[in-house]
Amino acid sequence: MADAGSLAQGAAELLMDDESLRGDLTDIGYGPVLNWAADALTAAAERYVALPDTEAQAKMDAASDQVKQLLKAVVQTAEQHTRADVLALFKDPLLARNFRARARVIVCGVRLGADIDDNAVRLVHALRDVHP
């Protein structure tokens, strides 16, 4: 049986090593995005750790793919910062099943501006409870 730390670490390292995911974000904006991704992967790994190794790894790979796609969408939304991009991001299938994130966006609104790093931080704040 694999441990949650090693399951999450392998997936997180793959994301951290892929500099193409960062877009134009500096460390100020991209750091919180990576932290959210690592937290999401850790939460997923904790759910899968009790499964047999091959099943746990397969589920972790799927979770990693979901987190990577969502991370890309967050970066793109932060950079383009239009209302349509924000709405498209929060229609993502992973978010569609997460009421708290959707409710936070509806109630608080995510207002984006010209500072893409600030946009990324705002988006990650809205996503803080989203896990694959």
C-alpha positions as CSV (number, residue, x, y, z in Angstrom):
1,M,0.0,0.0,0.0
2,A,1.4,3.4,-1.0
3,D,1.4,6.3,1.5
4,A,-0.4,9.5,0.8
5,G,2.7,11.6,0.9
6,S,4.5,9.7,-1.9
7,L,1.4,9.6,-4.0
8,A,0.9,13.4,-3.8
9,Q,4.6,14.2,-4.0
10,G,5.1,12.5,-7.3
11,A,2.1,14.3,-8.9
12,A,3.0,17.6,-7.4
13,E,6.6,17.4,-8.6
14,L,5.4,16.8,-12.2
15,L,3.4,20.1,-11.9
16,M,6.2,22.0,-10.4
17,D,8.7,20.9,-13.0
18,D,6.4,22.0,-15.9
19,E,7.3,25.7,-16.3
20,S,5.0,26.0,-19.3
21,L,2.0,25.9,-16.9
22,R,3.0,29.2,-15.3
23,G,2.2,31.4,-18.4
24,D,3.1,35.0,-17.6
25,L,2.6,34.8,-13.9
26,T,5.5,35.7,-11.6
27,D,6.2,33.8,-8.4
28,I,3.8,36.1,-6.6
29,G,0.8,34.8,-8.6
30,Y,2.0,31.3,-9.5
31,G,3.1,30.3,-6.0
32,P,-0.4,30.3,-4.6
33,V,-1.6,28.5,-7.7
34,L,1.0,25.8,-7.1
35,N,0.1,25.6,-3.4
36,W,-3.5,25.1,-4.2
37,A,-2.6,22.4,-6.7
38,A,-0.4,20.6,-4.1
39,D,-3.2,20.8,-1.5
40,A,-5.7,19.4,-4.0
41,L,-3.3,16.5,-4.8
42,T,-2.7,15.8,-1.1
43,A,-6.4,15.7,-0.4
44,A,-6.9,13.3,-3.3
45,A,-4.0,11.1,-2.2
46,E,-5.4,10.9,1.3
47,R,-8.6,9.4,-0.1
48,Y,-6.8,6.9,-2.3
49,V,-4.2,5.7,0.1
50,A,-6.3,2.8,1.4
51,L,-6.7,1.4,-2.1
52,P,-4.4,-1.3,-3.6
53,D,-1.3,0.4,-5.1
54,T,-2.2,0.1,-8.8
55,E,-5.7,1.4,-8.2
56,A,-4.5,4.2,-6.0
57,Q,-1.9,5.2,-8.6
58,A,-4.5,5.1,-11.4
59,K,-6.8,7.4,-9.4
60,M,-4.0,9.7,-8.5
61,D,-3.0,10.0,-12.1
62,A,-6.5,10.9,-13.0
63,A,-6.7,13.5,-10.2
64,S,-3.3,14.9,-11.3
65,D,-4.7,15.4,-14.8
66,Q,-7.7,17.2,-13.5
67,V,-5.6,19.4,-11.3
68,K,-3.3,20.2,-14.2
69,Q,-6.2,21.1,-16.5
70,L,-7.7,23.3,-13.8
71,L,-4.3,24.9,-13.1
72,K,-4.0,25.8,-16.8
73,A,-7.5,27.3,-16.8
74,V,-6.7,29.4,-13.7
75,V,-3.6,30.8,-15.3
76,Q,-5.4,31.5,-18.6
77,T,-8.3,33.2,-16.7
78,A,-5.9,35.3,-14.6
79,E,-4.1,36.4,-17.8
80,Q,-7.2,37.2,-19.9
81,H,-9.3,38.4,-16.9
82,T,-12.6,38.7,-18.7
83,R,-16.0,37.9,-17.1
84,A,-16.5,35.2,-19.8
85,D,-13.2,33.5,-18.8
86,V,-14.2,33.5,-15.1
87,L,-17.6,32.0,-15.9
88,A,-16.0,29.4,-18.2
89,L,-13.5,28.5,-15.4
90,F,-16.3,27.9,-12.9
91,K,-18.3,25.7,-15.3
92,D,-15.4,23.3,-15.3
93,P,-16.7,19.7,-14.5
94,L,-14.6,19.5,-11.4
95,L,-16.1,22.8,-10.1
96,A,-19.6,21.9,-11.2
97,R,-19.8,19.3,-8.5
98,N,-18.3,21.6,-5.9
99,F,-21.0,23.8,-4.5
100,R,-18.9,25.8,-2.1
101,A,-16.5,27.1,-4.8
102,R,-19.4,28.0,-7.0
103,A,-21.3,29.6,-4.2
104,R,-18.3,31.7,-3.2
105,V,-18.0,33.0,-6.7
106,I,-21.7,33.8,-6.9
107,V,-21.8,35.5,-3.5
108,C,-18.5,37.2,-3.4
109,G,-17.8,37.6,-7.1
110,V,-14.4,37.3,-8.5
111,R,-13.4,40.6,-9.8
112,L,-10.3,40.5,-12.0
113,G,-8.2,43.4,-13.2
114,A,-5.0,44.1,-15.1
115,D,-2.7,42.6,-12.5
116,I,-2.5,38.9,-13.5
117,D,-0.7,37.9,-10.3
118,D,-3.5,39.4,-8.2
119,N,-6.0,37.7,-10.4
120,A,-4.4,34.3,-9.9
121,V,-4.5,34.8,-6.1
122,R,-8.2,35.8,-6.2
123,L,-9.0,32.8,-8.3
124,V,-7.1,30.4,-6.1
125,H,-8.9,31.9,-3.0
126,A,-12.2,31.0,-4.6
127,L,-10.9,27.5,-5.4
128,R,-9.5,26.7,-2.0
129,D,-11.9,23.9,-1.2
130,V,-11.9,22.3,-4.6
131,H,-10.3,18.9,-4.8
132,P,-10.5,16.2,-7.5
